[in-house]
């Protein structure tokens, strides 16, 4: 019996965290280059880890071409277990009490969502982990993705971009055209706009909708900050795009009756650095998801 136990144990391949994290990162980022940026390693290091992993499990996990990487049938099966193993590691650390130790979570989100949810989020999170110190970064979604890939962030809540749609879906926010309640629209002139810079998904949705409609527009103000856009709109001579639940009391929505096209919703998603293993991060994500779900179920204000 002892000999059988010994044989079974010694024949099992060693699947350490670095190999599993590299494999998951390649799939979630769509390739070796992006995975290397996210894990702060060279591309050759990631490639070597994947080769080592395939040698240890003795199967091919990935199809590799000059343009893309995809999972083999064995790879699809293994990906489920790789994610579970990484999750079990986080749970094991938490079970030993490490989740209550002092630490830092670097969390990024757009400023408008920080204003809407951050006070409640931090209050609830502090009750669960009073010794964890969140470091909050408020930036535009594209900048948050770059910061996470550059190792500056552990978690990031973003609005989905066409080229960054690999995060965990958390919900959607209704986008509307908005202006100060005293704004008077002149149908004979181009629509005056106050928008975020050109790498903002809100701006992209707005201009795409106007272009499809054939509506003329003029960009009057640009700001990276929601505060800057609010100041511009409060001058009563510009229209912007905003999520419905964060509209100031003295603003009004504009729609088809005003000659403006409908806007697609903003898809919210959570990005996690594969190297981030802190168990308190799971609680932060769960709390954020609860807040977003509660807001989505609440009736819109008139």
N, C-alpha and C positions, 0 to 999 in steps of 0.2 A: 504493500500500500504506500509506504513511504517513497519507494522508487517511482511509482506512478505519479505521485504528487510532485516529486522533484522534476520529473521529465516534463510534466505539463507546464510548470512554472518557467523552467529554463527555455522552453520552446516559444514562449510568447514574445512577440516583438515589443520593443520599448517605444511607446508613443509619447514623447515628451511634449510639453506645451508649445515650445518654439516651432516644432514641426506642424502641429495641428493649427496653430495660429496663422502660419504662413499659408497653409492650404485653404483655410477659410477666407483669409484676406484676398487671395488670388481670385477666388470665386466671387466674393462680394464686391470687389473693385473691378472685375472684368479683365484682369491681366496682371502680369508680373511687375510692370513699371509702377502702376498705381499702388499695388500692394507693398512694394518696396518703400514708396514715399510714406505710406501710412504707418508702416512698422519701423521707419527710420533705419532701413538697411539698404544695401546695394542690391541691384537686380540680380547679380550673380549669386548673392547669398540666398535670396529667396528661391532661385532656381535650384541651388544645391540642396536646400531643405526639402523641396518637393521631390527631388530625385532620391534623397535619403528616405523619405517617407514611403515612396513607392517601392524602394528596395526592401524596406522592412515589412511591409504588408504583402509584398510579392505580387502586386497587381498594378496595372496602369490605371491611374485615377483621372488623368486629363488627356484630352485631345489637344494637340498644339499645332497651330498653323502660323503663317507669317502675320495674319491679321487678327486672330482671335484665339481664345482659350475656352474650351467647353469640357463638361464632365463626361466621362465614360459611364457606362451602366454601373460599374463597380464604384466609380467616383460619386455618383448620385446617392448610392446607398451609404457610402462612407461619410459623406458630408453630414448626414443626419446625426451619425454617432460622434463625429468630430465636434459638432456644436454642443451636443449633450455632454461630452467629456469636459469641454471648456466650462460649461455651465456648472457641472458637478464640482469642478475645482473651486469655482467661486463660492458655491454652497458649502464646501468643506472648510474653506477658510473662515466663512461666516460662522459655522457651527463651532469652531474653536475659539470664538470670541474676538477674532481680529476685526470684525465689523464694527466693534465699539471703540476701537483704538483711535487715537487722534490721527487725522489725515486730511487730505485736500482732494477735492473733485473739481476739475476745471471744466465748467459748463458754459456753453455759448448758445445764444439765441438772439433773434432780431429784437430791436428795441421796442417795437410796438407790442410784441407778445410778452416781453419782459414787463412792460407796464400793466398788461392785462392779467398775467398769471403769477409773476414772480413773488409778490408778497405772500400770497397764500401757499405757494409751493415751498418757499423757504421756511415758513412757519410750521407746516406739517412735517417737513423733512427734519427740522431741528428737534422735534419731539421724538423722532425715531433714532436719530444719530446726533446727539448734542455735541459730540466731540469732533465731528467732521466739519470742515470749513470749506464750503463751496466758494470757488473763485469764479465770478460771473463775468462773461465777456459779451457785450452787445455789439453786434456787427451785422452787415448784410449777409444773406444766406450764402452767396458765393464765397465771400470772405471767410465765413465760418468753416466751410468745407476745406478751403485752402489751409486754414489754421489747424484743423484737425489732422489733415494729411501731413502737415509740417511738424506735428508733435506738440503744438501749443495747447490743444484741447483734448479732453477725454471723451466728452459727450457734446453733441450739437443738435439743437432743434432747428430745422430749416424748412423753408418753402421749397418744394421739389423743383429742380431745374431739369431741363430735357437731358442734359449730359450728366446728371447726378441723381438718378432715380433708384439708388440701391440701398436706401435707408429703410428703417422699420416704419411702416405707415402708422400714424397716430390719429389721423382724422382730417377733416377739411373745414375751411373757413369760407363763408360767403363773401365774395368781393363785390363792391358796389362803386358806382360813380358818386362822388360826394363834393359838395360845395358849401360855402357859408349860406345860411338861410336867407341872407340879403343879396345873394348873387343873382344878377340878371343876365340871362343869356341872350345874345344877339344872334339870331339864326343866319344873318348875312355875313358874319365874320367867322374865321376859323376858330375852332374850339380852343380856348386858352387852357393850357395844362400845367400842373405842378406835379412832378413825378420824381421818383428815385432815379439814380444813374442808370446807364444802359445795361448793366449786368444784373438788374433787379427783375425777378419774374413777374412782379406786379406790372411794371412798365411794359414788359413784353406782351402780357395779356392785353393791356389797354390799347397799345398801338396796333397790335394784330387785329383786334376787334374793330377799331376805327378804319383800318385799311380795307378789311373785308366789306365794310359798310359803304366805303367810298366817302367817308366824312373827312373834311379838311380839319386839320388841327395845327396848333402852334405851341411849341414848348416854351413856356414863359419862365418857369422856375425849376431848378434841380437842386435836390438836397439828399445827402446820405442819411439824414436824421429825420424821423417823424416829427420832431419838434420844429425843424426848419420848414417842413411842408405845411404844418399847421399854421405857422406864422404867415406863409405865403397865401394860403387859402383864406385866412382871416382878413386879408386885404380886400376880399370880396370880388376879386376879378380873375379867379382861376378855379379849375376843376381838378380833382385828384382821384386816385383809386385807393380805397381803404377796405379793411375787413369790417364787416357790418357792426360787430359788437364793440368796436373801440371808437365809434364816431363821437366826437364832442357834442355836447347838448345843443350848441348853437349852429350845428351843421344840418344839412338835409341831403337825402339821397336823390339822385337823378336816374331816370330810366327811359324806357321806350317812349313814354309820353313827352319826354324832352328831346327825343330824336337820338338817343344814345343806345348802342347795342348792349345786350346782356354780356356779362363777364363770366368766364369759367371759374369755379372755386379754386382756392389755394389749397393744395395738398400738403399737409404737414407730415414730416418724417423725422425720425431720430437716427442720428449717426453715432456709432460707438467705435472708438479706436480699438482694434483687435488686441492691442497690448494692454488695454485697461482692464484689470481684473478685480477691481475693488467691489466687494459685495454690496456696499451701500449704493453703488450706481444703479443696481436693479431696483432698489426702492425708489430712487429719484425718478427713474423712468416710469415706474408704475404710478407714482403720485401725479406726474405730469399727464400721463394718459387718462387718469381719472378726472383731472381738471378739464381737459379738452373734451372728454365725453360728456361731462356734466354741462358744459357750455353748449355743446351741440344739441343736447336734449332740451335745453331751456328755450322757451318761446322767444322769438325776436321781438324787440321793442318796436312800437309803431313810430 
